[in-house]
């Protein structure tokens, strides 16, 4: 089997390299016009050649016709709503739980339908982001300013031409950045932005794009953030209530991105991205009575270089190749530790070498199939005692078939995962291999109405992270991977009700998930140890609605909202006190909504996010209960155009009711805050 995977991989890569000159763009619709305009006069016929026109547009996934649940936020919507971070945007998706440790610099991870952040994949411009050490991605490091499209797919994306590794997650959050756009005969574009906000926040950024010719362009992004993060909060201690302030919450971060774009003569497309991120943040820690100070700091450094080639070589064949090198380093420092140095310093370094190839084939109008093969090498080095220096070799092979007959569409996927590890000292885990299938289908119930019924089944195989296997004395190299099963059944519809409500879309999905061999920290005789101990059963409901209301010629209203009910219970041990209790930090009820009033003068947006009661620990008892909350925000946007220059001015008030709440227990979130943003686009 191992030889077969290697042979398949190199076969795909060879085909892709052979056809590299034919690479084609996926998201650019190129329209070339050569026409003769004949003007009859007395003596002559005049002929004029019209210049080539290049139309840039976004190809949005069709949420209503998708066999798997998909949620989308475009750059226009993000800007009008006044969304300030990727984490804040994701909170508006149904079925999502964001763990937020508070403040601008707080770590933020995403769990979908209570499966855990380890089961959520992150795609950045089509290439998977990974963290083999922790197994989950901190999404706070991605800037919201240059995002073109943010998409959350449950199960997997319906795009069959993608890397095999993206099929290995239970859900995928896809971040697509903006490609350069040039107006008229200008061969450059410059954007500058300055955000200023409460708690000492200053965030300048810029983007410069340059077109060398019709085939080649580059863009350079720079983004700097600084904030002290010392926001006030209310502390309740029995019958006493005091006003406190959050300390040790500052952040300084910088990230730079350089993109290179090239379109070949036959419309092929090459994209190379260089990304660098560096941050220093203080970790505020939990709120302790009479002690607001914490002495923990975290330094993060991340650099990656990725390249992507896409090629439509004929009406039946498409090819995709990707390559990536990723380096990350984090340093954790804690003072006032009970050791000789009075300080704890942990340093971890990761390297990843990744390559992927995929082939898509359209044998008939009704059938599409694809084969993808990924290979990666991951390493981890740290300064901990008895560092095992693990190296992981990962192979992913995905076979996909899409059937479309009349009103019925289905996608069948089979993923093979194989992993082999080596260590310099100590025990190494055994090789891991698993076939995991998935199936999704959608059926249009009637021809006249766009009413559809859809279904999904997917099995996910989550291999333990390096921390699970090797971290100090907690690691356990005998861990088995987690297995998750997803089931979904839903209805979708869109249409118009009247001339005033000219667009409305509705989706309702019921889901049932199972997680077996869940990896948890479990107490042993002397220390905690990672074990395969957990069994989780999850069922719930998601509902989404969006509509456009035309008030008159100068006013329109866009309204959207979503509601999630999920009951995620622990079914590990019938004798335990938390048997059949709701999982920690999982609300049964949550919702979000936004209303955007568009006028000829400017745009006004109102947003709210509601999260119900949760529990901080496994037992659902009053002492572990975390109150629910509703956070309201308002955003005003005004655009001013002067010749070729556009000015955008935004004023925003977040949490304008000054609601005090925690997402993570004893990590208070900021109360009322203000932000002002000015953008210049030349």
Secondary structure, 3 states (H helix, E strand, C coil): CHHHHHHHHHHHHHHHHHCHHHECCCCEEEECCCCCCCEECCCCEECCCCCCEEEECCCCCCCCCCCCCEEEEEHHHHHHHCCCCHHHHHCCCCCEEEEECCCCCCCEEEEECCCCHHHEEEEECCEEECCCCCCCCCHHHCCCCCEEEEEEEECCCCCCCCCHHHHHCCEEEEEEECCCCCCCCCCEEEEEEEEEECCCEEEEEEEEEEECCCCEEEEEEEEEEEECCCCEEEEEECCEEEEEECCCCCEEEEEEEEEEEEECCCCCEEEEEEEEEEEEEEECCCCECCECCCCEEEEEEEEEEEEEEEEECCCCEEEEEEEEEEEEEEEEEEECCCCCCCEEEEEEEEEEEEEEEEEEECCCCCEEEEEEEEEEEEEEEECCCCCCCCEEEEEEEEEEEEEEECCEEEEEEEEEEEEEEECCCCCCCCCEEEEEEEEEEEEECCCCCEEEEEEEEEEEEECCCHHHHHCCCCCCCCCCCEEEEEEEEEEEEEECCCCCEEEEEEEEEEEEEEEEEEEEEEECCCCEEEEEEEEEEEEEEEEEEEEEEECCCCEEEEEEEEEEEEEEEECCCCCCCCCCCECCCCCCEEEEEEEEEEECCCEEEEEEEEECCEECCCCCCHHHEECCEEEEEEEEEEEEEECCEEEEEEEEEECCCCCCCEEECCEECCCCEEEEEEEEEC
